[in-house]
Amino acid sequence: MNYEYEFVRHIESTSLKFFFVSMTHRLYHWHNDIEILMVVDGSVILETGNKKYTLSKNDIFILNSNEVHSLSKTNETNTILAIQFDPKFCKAYFPQLQRIIFTSQYITEKTRKLCWTELSRYMLQIVKEYNKKDKCYQLKLMSTLHLMICSLIENLDYEDTSEKKLSSQQKNIDRLNHIILYVKENYMSKITLKSIAEKENLDMYYLSHFIKKHLSISFQEYLNKVRLEKAVDLLMRTDMNMLDICIESGFSDYRYLNKMFVKEFGCTATEYKKLNENSKSKIPEFQDELQSEVIHNDKALEVFIKHLEQNNLIL
């Protein structure tokens, strides 16, 4: 699992990537790409900035470049289609895309019918073209991407940010990356806000405010979430006992671990395992449990396309 900047590998000879994912929990991360999420099945909780959304089936959400966000499951399984693209790919003829910050991000069929219809069609067209992979499929993918971006700009509210503001945002992202990397590498140890402030040569109260502003939770809450994600991973992938899971994930004792499970999932660690060990996605055959991503193979994509067509999402 990554907790920091995500490097996106695009489809060969293009500036985009798509994948299907069944999400359990993905901690705060960001990437330079703009990302469009569409919930294919179930529902998912998305946190970004100081806002928390519960996305339901067929909902679409736009994540801006370098926007810090996290994802977690609800009480049902989910399948999400994600399309990522580099906003710099068209800098020769539409450089302003790099500066655009979409302020209308949550799109449903009811609230923004035209935009939802167009984006659904373009997103699923990308899946179909990739699945067919004819001799000029890369051209078709990029052509559809251009149409999708036009739809975003024509239908959604956005801000055209200044170079100065972008530079400031990048400095904040770099600082946040240092902090998150430190937590990732030291979550098993006793780490404090004070120790990180000293490492970053920052005032502790400023750092506390900085983390709260960019992650929308306190430092201790973030540290607990990192440890909890590790505990969930060990609980579901191994046969380790609870004491060893506590030690490996950095929790002081089993009672505190259980307290975090109840707070986050509404059940104890043991109950969580029982509830989820037999949980299956509606299209489970191609799910990679370690990466929580559906593998890009022809059979998998054919199943998803058929599923989406049956739900009238391919127009």
C-alpha positions as protocol buffer text, in pm:
chain_id: "A"
residue {
  index: 1
  type: MET
  ca { x: 0 y: 0 z: 0 }
}
residue {
  index: 2
  type: ASN
  ca { x: 116 y: 353 z: -75 }
}
residue {
  index: 3
  type: TYR
  ca { x: 36 y: 644 z: 155 }
}
residue {
  index: 4
  type: GLU
  ca { x: 198 y: 921 z: -43 }
}
residue {
  index: 5
  type: TYR
  ca { x: 243 y: 1052 z: -394 }
}
residue {
  index: 6
  type: GLU
  ca { x: 122 y: 796 z: -646 }
}
residue {
  index: 7
  type: PHE
  ca { x: 312 y: 755 z: -971 }
}
residue {
  index: 8
  type: VAL
  ca { x: 65 y: 679 z: -1249 }
}
residue {
  index: 9
  type: ARG
  ca { x: 173 y: 453 z: -1534 }
}
residue {
  index: 10
  type: HIS
  ca { x: -31 y: 534 z: -1842 }
}
residue {
  index: 11
  type: ILE
  ca { x: -135 y: 299 z: -2118 }
}
residue {
  index: 12
  type: GLU
  ca { x: 148 y: 276 z: -2369 }
}
residue {
  index: 13
  type: SER
  ca { x: 168 y: 571 z: -2611 }
}
residue {
  index: 14
  type: THR
  ca { x: -117 y: 755 z: -2435 }
}
residue {
  index: 15
  type: SER
  ca { x: -159 y: 1002 z: -2148 }
}
residue {
  index: 16
  type: LEU
  ca { x: -425 y: 805 z: -1962 }
}
residue {
  index: 17
  type: LYS
  ca { x: -482 y: 499 z: -1750 }
}
residue {
  index: 18
  type: PHE
  ca { x: -797 y: 321 z: -1640 }
}
residue {
  index: 19
  type: PHE
  ca { x: -863 y: 39 z: -1398 }
}
residue {
  index: 20
  type: PHE
  ca { x: -1139 y: -127 z: -1201 }
}
residue {
  index: 21
  type: VAL
  ca { x: -1092 y: -150 z: -827 }
}
residue {
  index: 22
  type: SER
  ca { x: -1279 y: -313 z: -538 }
}
residue {
  index: 23
  type: MET
  ca { x: -1191 y: -82 z: -252 }
}
residue {
  index: 24
  type: THR
  ca { x: -1148 y: -181 z: 111 }
}
residue {
  index: 25
  type: HIS
  ca { x: -940 y: 109 z: 240 }
}
residue {
  index: 26
  type: ARG
  ca { x: -695 y: 342 z: 66 }
}
residue {
  index: 27
  type: LEU
  ca { x: -530 y: 600 z: 288 }
}
residue {
  index: 28
  type: TYR
  ca { x: -453 y: 959 z: 194 }
}
residue {
  index: 29
  type: HIS
  ca { x: -261 y: 989 z: -131 }
}
residue {
  index: 30
  type: TRP
  ca { x: -243 y: 1209 z: -439 }
}
residue {
  index: 31
  type: HIS
  ca { x: -110 y: 1215 z: -794 }
}
residue {
  index: 32
  type: ASN
  ca { x: -44 y: 1470 z: -1063 }
}
residue {
  index: 33
  type: ASP
  ca { x: -316 y: 1320 z: -1282 }
}
residue {
  index: 34
  type: ILE
  ca { x: -675 y: 1434 z: -1283 }
}
residue {
  index: 35
  type: GLU
  ca { x: -889 y: 1133 z: -1187 }
}
residue {
  index: 36
  type: ILE
  ca { x: -1250 y: 1051 z: -1266 }
}
residue {
  index: 37
  type: LEU
  ca { x: -1420 y: 788 z: -1051 }
}
residue {
  index: 38
  type: MET
  ca { x: -1746 y: 611 z: -1135 }
}
residue {
  index: 39
  type: VAL
  ca { x: -1907 y: 366 z: -893 }
}
residue {
  index: 40
  type: VAL
  ca { x: -2009 y: 61 z: -1093 }
}
residue {
  index: 41
  type: ASP
  ca { x: -2145 y: -142 z: -801 }
}
residue {
  index: 42
  type: GLY
  ca { x: -2210 y: -83 z: -433 }
}
residue {
  index: 43
  type: SER
  ca { x: -2091 y: 234 z: -261 }
}
residue {
  index: 44
  type: VAL
  ca { x: -1770 y: 389 z: -130 }
}
residue {
  index: 45
  type: ILE
  ca { x: -1669 y: 665 z: 112 }
}
residue {
  index: 46
  type: LEU
  ca { x: -1445 y: 935 z: -35 }
}
residue {
  index: 47
  type: GLU
  ca { x: -1270 y: 1194 z: 182 }
}
residue {
  index: 48
  type: THR
  ca { x: -1100 y: 1497 z: 31 }
}
residue {
  index: 49
  type: GLY
  ca { x: -1012 y: 1831 z: 183 }
}
residue {
  index: 50
  type: ASN
  ca { x: -1257 y: 1889 z: 466 }
}
residue {
  index: 51
  type: LYS
  ca { x: -1541 y: 1700 z: 300 }
}
residue {
  index: 52
  type: LYS
  ca { x: -1667 y: 1344 z: 318 }
}
residue {
  index: 53
  type: TYR
  ca { x: -1886 y: 1188 z: 49 }
}
residue {
  index: 54
  type: THR
  ca { x: -2068 y: 858 z: 21 }
}
residue {
  index: 55
  type: LEU
  ca { x: -2071 y: 773 z: -349 }
}
residue {
  index: 56
  type: SER
  ca { x: -2346 y: 536 z: -460 }
}
residue {
  index: 57
  type: LYS
  ca { x: -2385 y: 322 z: -769 }
}
residue {
  index: 58
  type: ASN
  ca { x: -2344 y: 522 z: -1094 }
}
residue {
  index: 59
  type: ASP
  ca { x: -2218 y: 835 z: -913 }
}
residue {
  index: 60
  type: ILE
  ca { x: -1915 y: 1013 z: -1064 }
}
residue {
  index: 61
  type: PHE
  ca { x: -1653 y: 1220 z: -884 }
}
residue {
  index: 62
  type: ILE
  ca { x: -1374 y: 1439 z: -1026 }
}
residue {
  index: 63
  type: LEU
  ca { x: -1045 y: 1455 z: -834 }
}
residue {
  index: 64
  type: ASN
  ca { x: -820 y: 1746 z: -924 }
}
residue {
  index: 65
  type: SER
  ca { x: -448 y: 1720 z: -986 }
}
residue {
  index: 66
  type: ASN
  ca { x: -257 y: 1674 z: -656 }
}
residue {
  index: 67
  type: GLU
  ca { x: -578 y: 1666 z: -454 }
}
residue {
  index: 68
  type: VAL
  ca { x: -524 y: 1465 z: -136 }
}
residue {
  index: 69
  type: HIS
  ca { x: -793 y: 1200 z: -94 }
}
residue {
  index: 70
  type: SER
  ca { x: -875 y: 869 z: 72 }
}
residue {
  index: 71
  type: LEU
  ca { x: -1124 y: 593 z: -7 }
}
residue {
  index: 72
  type: SER
  ca { x: -1288 y: 328 z: 210 }
}
residue {
  index: 73
  type: LYS
  ca { x: -1569 y: 78 z: 179 }
}
residue {
  index: 74
  type: THR
  ca { x: -1914 y: 109 z: 333 }
}
residue {
  index: 75
  type: ASN
  ca { x: -2100 y: -193 z: 469 }
}
residue {
  index: 76
  type: GLU
  ca { x: -2127 y: -333 z: 115 }
}
residue {
  index: 77
  type: THR
  ca { x: -1876 y: -439 z: -147 }
}
residue {
  index: 78
  type: ASN
  ca { x: -1798 y: -205 z: -433 }
}
residue {
  index: 79
  type: THR
  ca { x: -1651 y: -185 z: -780 }
}
residue {
  index: 80
  type: ILE
  ca { x: -1513 y: 144 z: -910 }
}
residue {
  index: 81
  type: LEU
  ca { x: -1402 y: 246 z: -1257 }
}
residue {
  index: 82
  type: ALA
  ca { x: -1117 y: 499 z: -1238 }
}
residue {
  index: 83
  type: ILE
  ca { x: -972 y: 696 z: -1529 }
}
residue {
  index: 84
  type: GLN
  ca { x: -658 y: 904 z: -1474 }
}
residue {
  index: 85
  type: PHE
  ca { x: -498 y: 1144 z: -1719 }
}
residue {
  index: 86
  type: ASP
  ca { x: -206 y: 1386 z: -1721 }
}
residue {
  index: 87
  type: PRO
  ca { x: -325 y: 1750 z: -1743 }
}
residue {
  index: 88
  type: LYS
  ca { x: 4 y: 1843 z: -1913 }
}
residue {
  index: 89
  type: PHE
  ca { x: -56 y: 1627 z: -2221 }
}
residue {
  index: 90
  type: CYS
  ca { x: -224 y: 1912 z: -2412 }
}
residue {
  index: 91
  type: LYS
  ca { x: 0 y: 2197 z: -2292 }
}
residue {
  index: 92
  type: ALA
  ca { x: 101 y: 2288 z: -2649 }
}
residue {
  index: 93
  type: TYR
  ca { x: -256 y: 2384 z: -2746 }
}
residue {
  index: 94
  type: PHE
  ca { x: -455 y: 2401 z: -2417 }
}
residue {
  index: 95
  type: PRO
  ca { x: -208 y: 2486 z: -2138 }
}
residue {
  index: 96
  type: GLN
  ca { x: -479 y: 2617 z: -1904 }
}
residue {
  index: 97
  type: LEU
  ca { x: -584 y: 2259 z: -1824 }
}
residue {
  index: 98
  type: GLN
  ca { x: -284 y: 2244 z: -1589 }
}
residue {
  index: 99
  type: ARG
  ca { x: -425 y: 2538 z: -1391 }
}
residue {
  index: 100
  type: ILE
  ca { x: -790 y: 2433 z: -1376 }
}
residue {
  index: 101
  type: ILE
  ca { x: -934 y: 2331 z: -1040 }
}
residue {
  index: 102
  type: PHE
  ca { x: -1283 y: 2184 z: -1073 }
}
residue {
  index: 103
  type: THR
  ca { x: -1514 y: 2307 z: -798 }
}
residue {
  index: 104
  type: SER
  ca { x: -1812 y: 2103 z: -920 }
}
residue {
  index: 105
  type: GLN
  ca { x: -1682 y: 1755 z: -848 }
}
residue {
  index: 106
  type: TYR
  ca { x: -1974 y: 1535 z: -741 }
}
residue {
  index: 107
  type: ILE
  ca { x: -2187 y: 1434 z: -1039 }
}
residue {
  index: 108
  type: THR
  ca { x: -2501 y: 1223 z: -1029 }
}
residue {
  index: 109
  type: GLU
  ca { x: -2758 y: 1137 z: -1291 }
}
residue {
  index: 110
  type: LYS
  ca { x: -3018 y: 1342 z: -1104 }
}
residue {
  index: 111
  type: THR
  ca { x: -2818 y: 1655 z: -1031 }
}
residue {
  index: 112
  type: ARG
  ca { x: -2623 y: 1692 z: -1358 }
}
residue {
  index: 113
  type: LYS
  ca { x: -2796 y: 1477 z: -1616 }
}
residue {
  index: 114
  type: LEU
  ca { x: -2618 y: 1606 z: -1929 }
}
residue {
  index: 115
  type: CYS
  ca { x: -2269 y: 1596 z: -1781 }
}
residue {
  index: 116
  type: TRP
  ca { x: -2328 y: 1255 z: -1622 }
}
residue {
  index: 117
  type: THR
  ca { x: -2456 y: 1111 z: -1950 }
}
residue {
  index: 118
  type: GLU
  ca { x: -2161 y: 1240 z: -2152 }
}
residue {
  index: 119
  type: LEU
  ca { x: -1897 y: 1135 z: -1900 }
}
residue {
  index: 120
  type: SER
  ca { x: -2049 y: 788 z: -1860 }
}
residue {
  index: 121
  type: ARG
  ca { x: -2047 y: 739 z: -2236 }
}
residue {
  index: 122
  type: TYR
  ca { x: -1688 y: 856 z: -2277 }
}
residue {
  index: 123
  type: MET
  ca { x: -1553 y: 660 z: -1981 }
}
residue {
  index: 124
  type: LEU
  ca { x: -1708 y: 340 z: -2097 }
}
residue {
  index: 125
  type: GLN
  ca { x: -1604 y: 402 z: -2455 }
}
residue {
  index: 126
  type: ILE
  ca { x: -1244 y: 411 z: -2332 }
}
residue {
  index: 127
  type: VAL
  ca { x: -1296 y: 69 z: -2170 }
}
residue {
  index: 128
  type: LYS
  ca { x: -1443 y: -73 z: -2491 }
}
residue {
  index: 129
  type: GLU
  ca { x: -1171 y: 66 z: -2717 }
}
residue {
  index: 130
  type: TYR
  ca { x: -899 y: -68 z: -2491 }
}
residue {
  index: 131
  type: ASN
  ca { x: -1069 y: -406 z: -2484 }
}
residue {
  index: 132
  type: LYS
  ca { x: -1087 y: -423 z: -2867 }
}
residue {
  index: 133
  type: LYS
  ca { x: -730 y: -296 z: -2913 }
}
residue {
  index: 134
  type: ASP
  ca { x: -754 y: -249 z: -3288 }
}
residue {
  index: 135
  type: LYS
  ca { x: -458 y: -108 z: -3481 }
}
residue {
  index: 136
  type: CYS
  ca { x: -534 y: 255 z: -3390 }
}
residue {
  index: 137
  type: TYR
  ca { x: -684 y: 209 z: -3045 }
}
residue {
  index: 138
  type: GLN
  ca { x: -443 y: 459 z: -2888 }
}
residue {
  index: 139
  type: LEU
  ca { x: -572 y: 730 z: -3123 }
}
residue {
  index: 140
  type: LYS
  ca { x: -929 y: 644 z: -3030 }
}
residue {
  index: 141
  type: LEU
  ca { x: -847 y: 651 z: -2659 }
}
residue {
  index: 142
  type: MET
  ca { x: -692 y: 996 z: -2686 }
}
residue {
  index: 143
  type: SER
  ca { x: -975 y: 1119 z: -2906 }
}
residue {
  index: 144
  type: THR
  ca { x: -1229 y: 1012 z: -2645 }
}
residue {
  index: 145
  type: LEU
  ca { x: -1017 y: 1169 z: -2371 }
}
residue {
  index: 146
  type: HIS
  ca { x: -1029 y: 1505 z: -2553 }
}
residue {
  index: 147
  type: LEU
  ca { x: -1408 y: 1484 z: -2575 }
}
residue {
  index: 148
  type: MET
  ca { x: -1431 y: 1393 z: -2207 }
}
residue {
  index: 149
  type: ILE
  ca { x: -1220 y: 1695 z: -2105 }
}
residue {
  index: 150
  type: CYS
  ca { x: -1436 y: 1922 z: -2321 }
}
residue {
  index: 151
  type: SER
  ca { x: -1742 y: 1790 z: -2142 }
}
residue {
  index: 152
  type: LEU
  ca { x: -1585 y: 1863 z: -1803 }
}
residue {
  index: 153
  type: ILE
  ca { x: -1495 y: 2220 z: -1897 }
}
residue {
  index: 154
  type: GLU
  ca { x: -1827 y: 2295 z: -2066 }
}
residue {
  index: 155
  type: ASN
  ca { x: -2048 y: 2150 z: -1792 }
}
residue {
  index: 156
  type: LEU
  ca { x: -1867 y: 2201 z: -1461 }
}
residue {
  index: 157
  type: ASP
  ca { x: -1765 y: 2501 z: -1253 }
}
residue {
  index: 158
  type: TYR
  ca { x: -1392 y: 2553 z: -1211 }
}
residue {
  index: 159
  type: GLU
  ca { x: -1124 y: 2801 z: -1109 }
}
residue {
  index: 160
  type: ASP
  ca { x: -830 y: 2907 z: -1323 }
}
residue {
  index: 161
  type: THR
  ca { x: -554 y: 2922 z: -1062 }
}
residue {
  index: 162
  type: SER
  ca { x: -248 y: 3145 z: -1082 }
}
residue {
  index: 163
  type: GLU
  ca { x: 109 y: 3019 z: -1121 }
}
residue {
  index: 164
  type: LYS
  ca { x: 188 y: 3161 z: -775 }
}
residue {
  index: 165
  type: LYS
  ca { x: -91 y: 2962 z: -615 }
}
residue {
  index: 166
  type: LEU
  ca { x: 13 y: 2645 z: -797 }
}
residue {
  index: 167
  type: SER
  ca { x: 369 y: 2692 z: -673 }
}
residue {
  index: 168
  type: SER
  ca { x: 246 y: 2732 z: -317 }
}
residue {
  index: 169
  type: GLN
  ca { x: 31 y: 2421 z: -348 }
}
residue {
  index: 170
  type: GLN
  ca { x: 330 y: 2222 z: -471 }
}
residue {
  index: 171
  type: LYS
  ca { x: 536 y: 2329 z: -168 }
}
residue {
  index: 172
  type: ASN
  ca { x: 257 y: 2213 z: 61 }
}
residue {
  index: 173
  type: ILE
  ca { x: 231 y: 1882 z: -123 }
}
residue {
  index: 174
  type: ASP
  ca { x: 608 y: 1827 z: -90 }
}
residue {
  index: 175
  type: ARG
  ca { x: 594 y: 1896 z: 283 }
}
residue {
  index: 176
  type: LEU
  ca { x: 294 y: 1669 z: 327 }
}
residue {
  index: 177
  type: ASN
  ca { x: 478 y: 1395 z: 139 }
}
residue {
  index: 178
  type: HIS
  ca { x: 773 y: 1418 z: 380 }
}
residue {
  index: 179
  type: ILE
  ca { x: 540 y: 1384 z: 678 }
}
residue {
  index: 180
  type: ILE
  ca { x: 343 y: 1094 z: 535 }
}
residue {
  index: 181
  type: LEU
  ca { x: 658 y: 908 z: 432 }
}
residue {
  index: 182
  type: TYR
  ca { x: 794 y: 947 z: 784 }
}
residue {
  index: 183
  type: VAL
  ca { x: 476 y: 803 z: 934 }
}
residue {
  index: 184
  type: LYS
  ca { x: 478 y: 519 z: 680 }
}
residue {
  index: 185
  type: GLU
  ca { x: 833 y: 423 z: 776 }
}
residue {
  index: 186
  type: ASN
  ca { x: 791 y: 461 z: 1153 }
}
residue {
  index: 187
  type: TYR
  ca { x: 429 y: 373 z: 1240 }
}
residue {
  index: 188
  type: MET
  ca { x: 545 y: 66 z: 1440 }
}
residue {
  index: 189
  type: SER
  ca { x: 748 y: 290 z: 1670 }
}
residue {
  index: 190
  type: LYS
  ca { x: 641 y: 554 z: 1920 }
}
residue {
  index: 191
  type: ILE
  ca { x: 628 y: 866 z: 1705 }
}
residue {
  index: 192
  type: THR
  ca { x: 494 y: 1206 z: 1805 }
}
residue {
  index: 193
  type: LEU
  ca { x: 396 y: 1530 z: 1641 }
}
residue {
  index: 194
  type: LYS
  ca { x: 685 y: 1693 z: 1825 }
}
residue {
  index: 195
  type: SER
  ca { x: 942 y: 1456 z: 1674 }
}
residue {
  index: 196
  type: ILE
  ca { x: 813 y: 1524 z: 1323 }
}
residue {
  index: 197
  type: ALA
  ca { x: 809 y: 1900 z: 1384 }
}
residue {
  index: 198
  type: GLU
  ca { x: 1173 y: 1885 z: 1490 }
}
residue {
  index: 199
  type: LYS
  ca { x: 1263 y: 1676 z: 1187 }
}
residue {
  index: 200
  type: GLU
  ca { x: 1089 y: 1922 z: 953 }
}
residue {
  index: 201
  type: ASN
  ca { x: 1222 y: 2224 z: 1146 }
}
residue {
  index: 202
  type: LEU
  ca { x: 868 y: 2351 z: 1204 }
}
residue {
  index: 203
  type: ASP
  ca { x: 673 y: 2486 z: 1498 }
}
residue {
  index: 204
  type: MET
  ca { x: 467 y: 2201 z: 1645 }
}
residue {
  index: 205
  type: TYR
  ca { x: 145 y: 2406 z: 1655 }
}
residue {
  index: 206
  type: TYR
  ca { x: 192 y: 2515 z: 1294 }
}
residue {
  index: 207
  type: LEU
  ca { x: 249 y: 2152 z: 1193 }
}
residue {
  index: 208
  type: SER
  ca { x: -63 y: 2041 z: 1378 }
}
residue {
  index: 209
  type: HIS
  ca { x: -270 y: 2302 z: 1192 }
}
residue {
  index: 210
  type: PHE
  ca { x: -102 y: 2210 z: 860 }
}
residue {
  index: 211
  type: ILE
  ca { x: -188 y: 1839 z: 894 }
}
residue {
  index: 212
  type: LYS
  ca { x: -544 y: 1917 z: 1002 }
}
residue {
  index: 213
  type: LYS
  ca { x: -590 y: 2150 z: 706 }
}
residue {
  index: 214
  type: HIS
  ca { x: -462 y: 1909 z: 442 }
}
residue {
  index: 215
  type: LEU
  ca { x: -583 y: 1576 z: 578 }
}
residue {
  index: 216
  type: SER
  ca { x: -892 y: 1703 z: 762 }
}
residue {
  index: 217
  type: ILE
  ca { x: -794 y: 1497 z: 1067 }
}
residue {
  index: 218
  type: SER
  ca { x: -542 y: 1540 z: 1347 }
}
residue {
  index: 219
  type: PHE
  ca { x: -196 y: 1387 z: 1342 }
}
residue {
  index: 220
  type: GLN
  ca { x: -296 y: 1122 z: 1598 }
}
residue {
  index: 221
  type: GLU
  ca { x: -606 y: 1032 z: 1399 }
}
residue {
  index: 222
  type: TYR
  ca { x: -397 y: 995 z: 1085 }
}
residue {
  index: 223
  type: LEU
  ca { x: -139 y: 780 z: 1265 }
}
residue {
  index: 224
  type: ASN
  ca { x: -420 y: 558 z: 1395 }
}
residue {
  index: 225
  type: LYS
  ca { x: -559 y: 522 z: 1043 }
}
residue {
  index: 226
  type: VAL
  ca { x: -218 y: 416 z: 908 }
}
residue {
  index: 227
  type: ARG
  ca { x: -183 y: 158 z: 1184 }
}
residue {
  index: 228
  type: LEU
  ca { x: -540 y: 41 z: 1135 }
}
residue {
  index: 229
  type: GLU
  ca { x: -488 y: -13 z: 763 }
}
residue {
  index: 230
  type: LYS
  ca { x: -183 y: -227 z: 841 }
}
residue {
  index: 231
  type: ALA
  ca { x: -383 y: -421 z: 1101 }
}
residue {
  index: 232
  type: VAL
  ca { x: -665 y: -485 z: 851 }
}
residue {
  index: 233
  type: ASP
  ca { x: -413 y: -604 z: 592 }
}
residue {
  index: 234
  type: LEU
  ca { x: -255 y: -850 z: 840 }
}
residue {
  index: 235
  type: LEU
  ca { x: -593 y: -962 z: 971 }
}
residue {
  index: 236
  type: MET
  ca { x: -726 y: -1048 z: 625 }
}
residue {
  index: 237
  type: ARG
  ca { x: -408 y: -1185 z: 463 }
}
residue {
  index: 238
  type: THR
  ca { x: -243 y: -1381 z: 745 }
}
residue {
  index: 239
  type: ASP
  ca { x: -320 y: -1616 z: 1033 }
}
residue {
  index: 240
  type: MET
  ca { x: -134 y: -1402 z: 1284 }
}
residue {
  index: 241
  type: ASN
  ca { x: -284 y: -1380 z: 1633 }
}
residue {
  index: 242
  type: MET
  ca { x: -415 y: -1050 z: 1762 }
}
residue {
  index: 243
  type: LEU
  ca { x: -117 y: -981 z: 1985 }
}
residue {
  index: 244
  type: ASP
  ca { x: 126 y: -1012 z: 1693 }
}
residue {
  index: 245
  type: ILE
  ca { x: -102 y: -797 z: 1476 }
}
residue {
  index: 246
  type: CYS
  ca { x: -94 y: -528 z: 1747 }
}
residue {
  index: 247
  type: ILE
  ca { x: 285 y: -537 z: 1757 }
}
residue {
  index: 248
  type: GLU
  ca { x: 327 y: -536 z: 1378 }
}
residue {
  index: 249
  type: SER
  ca { x: 81 y: -251 z: 1326 }
}
residue {
  index: 250
  type: GLY
  ca { x: 205 y: -31 z: 1612 }
}
residue {
  index: 251
  type: PHE
  ca { x: -92 y: -51 z: 1851 }
}
residue {
  index: 252
  type: SER
  ca { x: -13 y: -60 z: 2222 }
}
residue {
  index: 253
  type: ASP
  ca { x: -262 y: -336 z: 2306 }
}
residue {
  index: 254
  type: TYR
  ca { x: -554 y: -539 z: 2173 }
}
residue {
  index: 255
  type: ARG
  ca { x: -816 y: -325 z: 2349 }
}
residue {
  index: 256
  type: TYR
  ca { x: -698 y: -11 z: 2171 }
}
residue {
  index: 257
  type: LEU
  ca { x: -689 y: -198 z: 1839 }
}
residue {
  index: 258
  type: ASN
  ca { x: -1047 y: -311 z: 1892 }
}
residue {
  index: 259
  type: LYS
  ca { x: -1148 y: 43 z: 1985 }
}
residue {
  index: 260
  type: MET
  ca { x: -1016 y: 165 z: 1648 }
}
residue {
  index: 261
  type: PHE
  ca { x: -1201 y: -113 z: 1462 }
}
residue {
  index: 262
  type: VAL
  ca { x: -1528 y: -25 z: 1634 }
}
residue {
  index: 263
  type: LYS
  ca { x: -1477 y: 346 z: 1561 }
}
residue {
  index: 264
  type: GLU
  ca { x: -1394 y: 291 z: 1193 }
}
residue {
  index: 265
  type: PHE
  ca { x: -1605 y: -14 z: 1102 }
}
residue {
  index: 266
  type: GLY
  ca { x: -1862 y: -48 z: 1382 }
}
residue {
  index: 267
  type: CYS
  ca { x: -1738 y: -391 z: 1488 }
}
residue {
  index: 268
  type: THR
  ca { x: -1445 y: -563 z: 1659 }
}
residue {
  index: 269
  type: ALA
  ca { x: -1144 y: -697 z: 1468 }
}
residue {
  index: 270
  type: THR
  ca { x: -1269 y: -1057 z: 1499 }
}
residue {
  index: 271
  type: GLU
  ca { x: -1617 y: -959 z: 1380 }
}
residue {
  index: 272
  type: TYR
  ca { x: -1465 y: -763 z: 1090 }
}
residue {
  index: 273
  type: LYS
  ca { x: -1276 y: -1070 z: 969 }
}
residue {
  index: 274
  type: LYS
  ca { x: -1585 y: -1291 z: 988 }
}
residue {
  index: 275
  type: LEU
  ca { x: -1795 y: -1035 z: 801 }
}
residue {
  index: 276
  type: ASN
  ca { x: -1543 y: -987 z: 520 }
}
residue {
  index: 277
  type: GLU
  ca { x: -1363 y: -1317 z: 468 }
}
residue {
  index: 278
  type: ASN
  ca { x: -1652 y: -1454 z: 263 }
}
residue {
  index: 279
  type: SER
  ca { x: -1750 y: -1121 z: 111 }
}
residue {
  index: 280
  type: LYS
  ca { x: -1745 y: -1129 z: -268 }
}
residue {
  index: 281
  type: SER
  ca { x: -1766 y: -864 z: -534 }
}
residue {
  index: 282
  type: LYS
  ca { x: -2045 y: -904 z: -789 }
}
residue {
  index: 283
  type: ILE
  ca { x: -1771 y: -968 z: -1045 }
}
residue {
  index: 284
  type: PRO
  ca { x: -1509 y: -1146 z: -831 }
}
residue {
  index: 285
  type: GLU
  ca { x: -1323 y: -1368 z: -1074 }
}
residue {
  index: 286
  type: PHE
  ca { x: -1062 y: -1110 z: -1170 }
}
residue {
  index: 287
  type: GLN
  ca { x: -1000 y: -934 z: -842 }
}
residue {
  index: 288
  type: ASP
  ca { x: -642 y: -924 z: -716 }
}
residue {
  index: 289
  type: GLU
  ca { x: -684 y: -934 z: -337 }
}
residue {
  index: 290
  type: LEU
  ca { x: -339 y: -788 z: -268 }
}
residue {
  index: 291
  type: GLN
  ca { x: -376 y: -485 z: -492 }
}
residue {
  index: 292
  type: SER
  ca { x: -758 y: -468 z: -478 }
}
residue {
  index: 293
  type: GLU
  ca { x: -753 y: -407 z: -852 }
}
residue {
  index: 294
  type: VAL
  ca { x: -921 y: -597 z: -1131 }
}
residue {
  index: 295
  type: ILE
  ca { x: -659 y: -725 z: -1371 }
}
residue {
  index: 296
  type: HIS
  ca { x: -661 y: -586 z: -1727 }
}
residue {
  index: 297
  type: ASN
  ca { x: -728 y: -893 z: -1933 }
}
residue {
  index: 298
  type: ASP
  ca { x: -972 y: -942 z: -2216 }
}
residue {
  index: 299
  type: LYS
  ca { x: -1209 y: -1170 z: -2027 }
}
residue {
  index: 300
  type: ALA
  ca { x: -1229 y: -935 z: -1729 }
}
residue {
  index: 301
  type: LEU
  ca { x: -1307 y: -632 z: -1945 }
}
residue {
  index: 302
  type: GLU
  ca { x: -1568 y: -823 z: -2145 }
}
residue {
  index: 303
  type: VAL
  ca { x: -1748 y: -912 z: -1821 }
}
residue {
  index: 304
  type: PHE
  ca { x: -1744 y: -551 z: -1705 }
}
residue {
  index: 305
  type: ILE
  ca { x: -1862 y: -415 z: -2040 }
}
residue {
  index: 306
  type: LYS
  ca { x: -2151 y: -662 z: -2043 }
}
residue {
  index: 307
  type: HIS
  ca { x: -2239 y: -566 z: -1686 }
}
residue {
  index: 308
  type: LEU
  ca { x: -2236 y: -195 z: -1770 }
}
residue {
  index: 309
  type: GLU
  ca { x: -2443 y: -246 z: -2084 }
}
residue {
  index: 310
  type: GLN
  ca { x: -2702 y: -436 z: -1883 }
}
residue {
  index: 311
  type: ASN
  ca { x: -2726 y: -135 z: -1652 }
}
residue {
  index: 312
  type: ASN
  ca { x: -2784 y: 98 z: -1950 }
}
residue {
  index: 313
  type: LEU
  ca { x: -2457 y: 286 z: -1891 }
}
residue {
  index: 314
  type: ILE
  ca { x: -2327 y: 242 z: -2245 }
}
residue {
  index: 315
  type: LEU
  ca { x: -2543 y: 461 z: -2465 }
}
